[in-house]
Each structure stands twice: as C-alpha cells, then as structure tokens.
Amino acid sequence: KRTLDSEINLNSVLKEVGGFYQTIVKSFDITLDFACEDNIEYKIKQIDFESIVINMITNAFEQVKGREIRKITITIYQSTSHLIIYFEDSGAGITEGKEKEIFRPFETTKENGIGLGLNIVKDIVEKYHGEISVKRSETLFGAKFIVILPKGDE
C-alpha cells in the first residue's frame, strides 16, 4: 500500500475502506453510500487514496451523527483529463467565509478534534497536483468537498 504509485481500482478500494465503516455508521443510523464506476483506475499510492477517504468519512461522520438526517455519500467519476471525487454529508456545512481556513493545520470545530484531517487530505491531493474545495451540498445540504485530480503523468 505504500509502494510506488501504481494504477489502483478506486471502486475496489472505496468498497474495502467503506466496508470497515458500515458497522459503526449503521449503529448511529447513518447511511453511507458510494458511487463509482467499476473500471476507474488511477495512479496513486493506495495508502494515499485510503487516507483521503478515511479522513473525509471520519469528518463527515462527526458532522452528521447528531443530526435528524444522517447521510454521507462519496461519488467518483472521471472526465477525459481529471478524476473528480465528491464527499457530501447532511451535517451543518461549512460556515461561510471559512472555506479556506478549514484546511489549515490545527483548525477544528470538534470538541476533541486535533485539526489535522483536512490538512492531511489537502497535502495528499496537492502531492498529486490536484485541488480540494468545499461548498454547500445541493442534495444533502451539508458540506460538499470536491477533489479534482489530474489524469496522466503531469
């Protein structure tokens, strides 16, 4: 998982990582859904992709567990030049004006949070020459994190 970047099947890894979370999220009556085509391959260290998914699910879990509607979705699709990943939740969303601050180290809204999860995700995404941003989810009305990673060797 830590070896040189190689093509990994994102759907397989997403299902594997998500499977670990299904028991805990179900115990909190949280729905965790994934949507990813079977054939999406991307050149990335598996541990890096897993770290992105784990940190994003963990953050979303904290945001939705006390809400009336408890839903987290991860959607992965590709264009000809990019891989696009959406992490959406039904939490409170990001306070307007804080969209950039939340990626700084030690920024947290959690009572016992350290504030490194989103910073780790941002560092990994940027290592692969990608971008991460956040806005309000149009469907779940919480946060919608958008990760865009370039395809190819650039």
C-alpha positions in Angstrom: 0.0 0.0 0.0 3.0 2.3 0.5 4.9 1.2 -2.6 5.5 3.3 -5.7 2.4 4.8 -7.3 0.6 2.2 -9.3 -2.8 2.0 -11.0 -5.4 1.0 -8.4 -9.0 0.3 -8.9 -10.8 3.1 -7.0 -14.1 1.3 -6.7 -12.5 -1.7 -5.1 -10.5 0.3 -2.6 -13.5 2.5 -1.8 -15.7 -0.5 -1.1 -13.0 -2.0 1.1 -12.4 1.1 3.2 -16.1 1.9 3.3 -16.9 -1.6 4.4 -14.9 -1.0 7.6 -17.1 1.9 8.4 -20.5 0.3 7.6 -21.0 -1.3 11.1 -20.2 1.9 13.0 -22.2 4.2 10.9 -25.2 1.8 11.0 -25.0 1.8 14.8 -25.6 5.6 14.6 -28.3 5.2 12.0 -26.1 6.9 9.3 -26.4 5.9 5.7 -23.0 5.7 3.9 -23.3 5.4 0.1 -20.7 5.1 -2.6 -21.0 5.6 -6.4 -18.0 4.7 -8.5 -17.8 3.1 -11.9 -16.1 -0.4 -11.7 -13.4 0.4 -14.2 -11.9 3.7 -12.8 -8.1 3.2 -12.3 -5.9 5.9 -11.0 -2.1 6.1 -10.5 -1.8 6.8 -6.7 -0.4 5.0 -3.7 -3.2 3.0 -2.2 -2.4 4.4 1.3 -2.8 7.9 0.0 -6.2 7.2 -1.5 -7.2 5.4 1.7 -6.1 8.3 3.8 -8.2 10.7 1.8 -11.3 8.5 2.1 -10.8 7.7 5.8 -10.3 11.3 6.8 -13.3 12.5 4.8 -15.6 9.8 6.1 -14.4 10.5 9.7 -15.1 14.2 9.3 -18.5 13.7 7.8 -19.4 11.1 10.5 -18.7 13.7 13.2 -20.9 16.2 11.4 -23.9 14.0 10.8 -24.1 11.8 13.9 -26.3 14.2 15.9 -28.5 15.3 13.0 -32.0 14.3 12.1 -31.0 13.2 8.6 -27.7 11.3 8.7 -26.3 10.7 5.3 -22.8 10.6 3.7 -22.2 10.0 0.1 -19.0 9.5 -1.9 -19.1 9.9 -5.7 -16.2 9.3 -8.0 -16.3 9.8 -11.7 -13.8 10.8 -14.4 -13.6 13.1 -17.4 -11.0 12.7 -20.1 -8.5 14.7 -18.2 -9.4 14.5 -14.5 -10.7 12.3 -11.7 -13.4 14.0 -9.6 -14.4 12.9 -6.1 -17.4 14.4 -4.2 -17.7 13.8 -0.4 -21.1 15.1 0.7 -22.9 15.0 4.0 -26.1 16.1 5.7 -24.3 17.9 8.5 -24.4 21.7 9.2 -22.0 22.5 6.4 -19.1 24.9 6.4 -19.6 28.4 7.8 -19.5 30.9 5.0 -16.1 32.6 4.8 -14.3 29.6 6.4 -13.9 27.6 3.2 -10.1 28.1 3.1 -9.4 28.2 6.8 -10.6 24.6 7.5 -7.7 23.2 5.5 -5.1 24.8 7.8 -3.3 22.6 10.4 -4.9 22.6 13.9 -8.2 24.2 12.7 -11.1 22.2 14.2 -14.7 22.7 15.2 -14.7 19.4 17.1 -14.6 19.3 20.9 -11.8 16.7 20.9 -10.5 17.3 17.4 -6.9 17.8 16.5 -7.5 19.7 13.3 -5.2 17.7 11.0 -7.6 15.6 8.9 -8.4 18.1 6.2 -4.9 19.4 6.2 -3.6 15.8 5.5 -6.2 15.4 2.7 -5.1 18.7 1.2 -1.4 17.8 1.3 -2.1 14.4 -0.4 -4.3 16.0 -3.1 -1.7 18.7 -3.8 1.1 16.0 -3.9 -0.8 14.6 -6.9 -1.1 18.1 -8.4 -4.8 18.2 -7.6 -7.2 20.6 -5.8 -9.7 20.4 -3.0 -12.5 22.8 -2.3 -15.7 22.9 -0.3 -19.2 24.3 -0.8 -22.7 23.5 0.3 -24.2 20.3 -0.9 -27.2 20.9 -3.2 -28.6 17.5 -2.3 -27.8 16.8 1.3 -27.5 20.5 2.4 -24.3 19.9 4.5 -20.8 20.1 3.2 -19.7 19.1 -0.3 -15.9 18.6 -0.7 -14.7 18.4 -4.2 -11.4 16.7 -5.0 -10.1 17.1 -8.5 -7.0 15.1 -9.6 -5.3 15.3 -13.0 -5.1 12.2 -15.1 -1.9 11.3 -16.9 1.8 11.8 -15.9 1.9 15.6 -15.5 
